[in-house]
């Protein structure tokens, strides 16, 4: 049978990356790992986790006993050495906002070959814990009959920078019990049933997240409001009228953006690209 993508692939490159990270992590981080014995050693598998930064991908790929095919967004490519590593590893592309049949076929084909998929159903990590679970993992499990392995991670925001500053940050990964393949509730529409299944999968993930990160998620206000205004002052510090061309009809989105440092960091290189001379 022919498949849209073969599993496993890029065996040499991925194997070298895994061994390199496994060797360096004990030296550069304080890794707290639990439940590693719950990784199935054979058969199709979908691994899912919460997403606060880039390190969840590294942890999931490094400590899985089998090669992981990650499905990841491609709208904002990575620059520099990180981009080269991601290109070398290879992702199954995900396009936010709509279901891509080619992407879903690649995912199903991986699972039909007994492979392992890695996904983060909440999507981007600029608002961790506050984004609606996407239905891709539930849909792939339903189509393929693959079980789902939930994994909870501690907050990894800024941890990669700490690694490069030799601060040995704490990284936490908790592997949960294997969940059976998704079955849809026949009393609901397919869309509603998939969303319910996706929400239940993420509930299993968040039950494994360290308590301090769960509390941070639960303590966030439900209805945040953002404001942004421009004020001008003369040299003496006295306020001056704002010219009409500088007036904003709605500056809330600017303030909201400024309060999402993960999003800002992700696109910084594309707003202010480096120039080599």
C-alpha positions as CSV (number, residue, x, y, z in Angstrom):
1,X,0.0,0.0,0.0
2,X,1.3,3.5,-0.8
3,X,1.1,6.2,1.8
4,X,1.3,10.0,1.4
5,X,4.2,10.0,3.9
6,X,6.4,7.1,5.1
7,X,7.0,6.2,8.7
8,X,9.6,6.4,10.1
9,X,11.5,9.0,8.0
10,X,14.6,11.1,8.4
11,X,15.8,8.3,10.7
12,X,19.5,9.3,10.9
13,X,18.9,13.1,11.5
14,X,16.2,12.5,14.1
15,X,18.2,9.8,15.8
16,X,21.2,12.0,16.1
17,X,19.1,14.9,17.4
18,X,17.5,12.7,20.1
19,X,20.8,11.3,21.3
20,X,22.3,14.8,21.4
21,X,19.5,16.2,23.5
22,X,19.3,13.1,25.8
23,X,23.0,13.6,26.5
24,X,22.9,17.3,27.1
25,X,19.6,17.6,29.1
26,X,20.9,16.1,32.4
27,X,23.7,18.6,32.3
28,X,21.8,21.7,31.2
29,X,18.4,21.2,32.9
30,X,16.8,19.7,36.0
31,X,14.3,17.4,34.3
32,X,11.5,15.9,36.3
33,X,10.0,13.1,34.4
34,X,7.2,10.8,35.5
35,X,5.1,8.0,33.8
36,X,7.7,7.2,31.1
37,X,6.8,3.6,31.5
38,X,3.3,4.4,30.1
39,X,4.6,5.0,26.6
40,X,3.2,2.1,24.4
41,X,6.1,0.2,22.7
42,X,4.1,-0.6,19.6
43,X,1.0,0.3,17.7
44,X,-0.4,3.6,16.4
45,X,-0.4,6.4,19.0
46,X,-1.4,10.0,19.3
47,X,0.5,12.0,21.9
48,X,-1.0,15.3,23.1
49,X,0.1,18.0,25.5
50,X,-0.3,21.5,26.8
51,X,1.8,24.2,25.0
52,X,3.5,27.1,26.7
53,X,6.7,27.2,24.7
54,X,9.0,25.3,22.4
55,X,10.5,23.0,25.0
56,X,7.4,20.7,25.1
57,X,8.2,19.6,21.6
58,X,11.8,18.8,22.6
59,X,10.8,16.9,25.7
60,X,8.1,14.9,23.9
61,X,10.4,14.0,21.0
62,X,13.3,13.2,23.2
63,X,11.8,10.9,25.8
64,X,9.3,9.0,23.6
65,X,10.8,5.5,23.0
66,X,9.7,5.8,19.4
67,X,10.1,8.3,16.6
68,X,7.5,11.1,16.7
69,X,6.0,12.8,13.8
70,X,5.0,16.3,14.9
71,X,2.1,18.2,13.4
72,X,2.9,21.9,13.6
73,X,1.7,25.3,12.3
74,X,3.7,26.7,9.4
75,X,2.3,30.3,9.1
76,X,5.2,31.8,11.1
77,X,8.5,30.1,10.0
78,X,11.5,30.1,12.4
79,X,14.7,32.0,11.7
80,X,18.3,31.2,12.6
81,X,19.5,27.9,14.0
82,X,16.1,27.0,15.4
83,X,14.7,27.1,11.9
84,X,17.4,25.0,10.6
85,X,16.8,22.3,13.3
86,X,13.1,22.3,12.6
87,X,13.7,22.0,8.8
88,X,16.1,19.2,9.4
89,X,13.6,17.3,11.6
90,X,10.6,18.0,9.4
91,X,7.0,18.7,10.4
92,X,3.6,17.7,9.0
93,X,2.3,21.2,8.2
94,X,-0.8,22.5,9.9
95,X,-2.7,25.5,8.7
96,X,-4.6,27.3,11.4
97,X,-8.2,28.2,10.9
98,X,-9.3,25.4,8.6
99,X,-9.0,21.7,8.1
100,X,-6.5,20.7,5.4
101,X,-7.4,17.3,3.8
102,X,-3.8,16.7,2.8
103,X,-2.5,17.3,6.4
104,X,-5.2,15.0,7.8
105,X,-4.4,12.3,5.3
106,X,-0.7,12.4,6.2
107,X,-1.6,12.1,9.9
108,X,-3.9,9.1,9.2
109,X,-1.3,7.5,7.0
110,X,1.3,7.7,9.8
111,X,-1.0,6.0,12.2
112,X,-2.0,3.3,9.7
113,X,1.7,2.4,9.6
114,X,1.7,2.0,13.4
115,X,3.4,5.4,13.8
116,X,3.4,8.0,16.5
117,X,1.9,11.5,16.1
118,X,2.7,14.5,18.4
119,X,0.1,17.3,18.7
120,X,-0.7,20.3,20.9
121,X,-4.5,20.7,20.5
122,X,-4.6,24.2,22.0
123,X,-2.5,25.5,19.1
124,X,-0.2,28.4,19.6
125,X,1.4,29.1,22.9
126,X,0.8,32.9,23.2
127,X,-2.3,32.3,25.4
128,X,-1.6,29.0,27.1
129,X,-4.5,27.4,28.8
130,X,-7.0,29.9,27.4
131,X,-7.4,28.7,23.8
132,X,-10.2,26.3,22.7
133,X,-9.0,22.8,22.1
134,X,-8.8,22.2,18.3
135,X,-10.5,19.0,17.1
136,X,-7.6,17.6,15.0
137,X,-6.3,15.0,17.6
138,X,-9.9,13.8,18.3
139,X,-10.7,13.5,14.6
140,X,-7.5,11.6,13.8
141,X,-8.1,9.2,16.7
142,X,-11.7,8.7,15.6
143,X,-10.6,8.0,11.9
144,X,-7.7,5.7,12.7
145,X,-8.7,4.0,15.9
146,X,-5.5,5.1,17.5
147,X,-5.4,5.6,21.3
148,X,-4.3,8.9,22.8
149,X,-1.6,9.5,25.4
150,X,-2.0,12.7,27.4
151,X,1.1,14.5,28.7
152,X,1.2,17.4,31.1
153,X,4.1,19.9,31.0
154,X,5.2,22.5,33.5
155,X,5.6,26.1,32.3
156,X,8.4,26.2,29.7
157,X,8.2,29.9,28.8
158,X,11.7,31.3,28.7
159,X,13.4,28.0,29.6
160,X,15.3,27.7,26.4
161,X,17.0,31.1,27.0
162,X,17.8,29.9,30.6
163,X,19.5,26.8,29.1
164,X,21.7,29.0,27.0
165,X,22.6,31.0,30.1
166,X,23.5,27.8,31.9
167,X,20.9,28.3,34.6
168,X,19.7,24.7,34.6
169,X,16.0,25.4,34.5
170,X,13.4,22.9,35.8
171,X,11.5,21.1,33.1
172,X,8.6,18.9,34.1
173,X,6.8,16.2,32.0
174,X,4.1,13.9,33.4
175,X,2.8,11.1,31.2
176,X,-0.7,10.0,31.9
177,X,-2.7,6.8,31.4
178,X,-3.4,5.7,27.8
179,X,-6.9,6.8,26.6
180,X,-8.9,4.6,24.2
181,X,-9.6,5.8,20.7
182,X,-12.2,8.5,20.4
183,X,-15.8,7.5,19.9
184,X,-18.3,10.2,18.9
185,X,-21.5,10.9,20.8
186,X,-24.3,9.9,18.4
187,X,-26.8,12.2,20.0
188,X,-24.7,15.3,18.9
189,X,-23.8,16.7,15.5
190,X,-20.4,15.6,14.3
191,X,-19.0,19.1,15.0
192,X,-20.3,19.1,18.5
193,X,-19.2,15.6,19.2
194,X,-15.7,16.3,18.0
195,X,-15.5,19.4,20.1
196,X,-16.7,17.5,23.2
197,X,-14.1,14.8,22.6
198,X,-11.3,17.4,22.1
199,X,-12.3,19.1,25.3
200,X,-12.2,15.8,27.2
201,X,-8.8,15.0,25.8
202,X,-7.4,18.4,27.0
203,X,-9.0,17.9,30.4
204,X,-7.0,14.7,30.7
205,X,-3.9,16.7,29.8
206,X,-4.5,19.5,32.3
207,X,-5.0,17.0,35.1
208,X,-1.3,16.1,34.6
209,X,0.0,19.7,34.5
210,X,1.8,20.7,37.7
211,X,-0.4,22.4,40.3
212,X,1.3,25.9,40.1
213,X,0.6,26.0,36.3
214,X,-3.0,24.9,36.8
215,X,-3.6,27.6,39.4
216,X,-2.1,30.2,37.0
217,X,-4.6,29.0,34.4
218,X,-7.6,29.0,36.7
219,X,-6.7,32.4,38.3
220,X,-6.8,34.3,35.0
221,X,-9.8,36.7,34.6
222,X,-12.5,35.5,32.3
223,X,-13.1,38.9,30.8
224,X,-9.9,40.8,30.3
225,X,-10.1,44.3,29.0
226,X,-7.3,46.2,27.3
227,X,-6.9,49.9,26.6
228,X,-4.3,51.8,24.8
229,X,-3.9,55.6,24.4
230,X,-1.3,58.0,23.0
231,X,-0.4,61.1,25.0
232,X,2.0,63.9,23.9
233,X,4.0,66.2,26.1
234,X,6.1,69.2,25.4
235,X,9.6,69.7,26.8
236,X,8.4,71.1,30.0
237,X,6.2,68.0,30.6
238,X,2.9,69.7,29.9
239,X,0.3,67.8,27.9
240,X,-0.4,68.9,24.3
241,X,-3.4,68.1,22.1
242,X,-3.1,65.0,20.0
243,X,-3.2,65.6,16.2
244,X,-6.2,63.9,14.6
245,X,-4.0,61.7,12.4
246,X,-2.5,60.0,15.5
247,X,-5.9,59.3,17.2
248,X,-6.9,55.7,17.5
249,X,-10.4,54.5,17.2
250,X,-9.6,51.2,18.8
251,X,-6.2,50.7,20.4
252,X,-7.2,47.7,22.5
253,X,-5.7,45.2,20.1
254,X,-2.3,46.9,20.4
255,X,-2.4,46.6,24.2
256,X,-3.6,43.0,23.9
257,X,-0.6,42.2,21.7
258,X,1.8,43.8,24.1
259,X,0.5,41.6,26.9
260,X,1.3,38.4,24.8
261,X,5.1,38.2,25.0
262,X,5.2,34.7,23.6
263,X,3.5,35.9,20.4
264,X,5.8,38.9,20.2
265,X,8.9,36.7,20.6
266,X,7.7,34.4,17.9
267,X,7.4,37.0,15.2
268,X,10.1,39.4,16.4
269,X,12.6,38.1,13.8
270,X,10.2,38.8,11.1
271,X,9.3,42.4,12.2
272,X,13.0,43.2,12.8
273,X,15.0,40.8,10.6
274,X,18.7,40.6,11.2
275,X,21.0,41.8,8.4
276,X,24.3,40.3,7.6
277,X,26.9,42.5,6.0
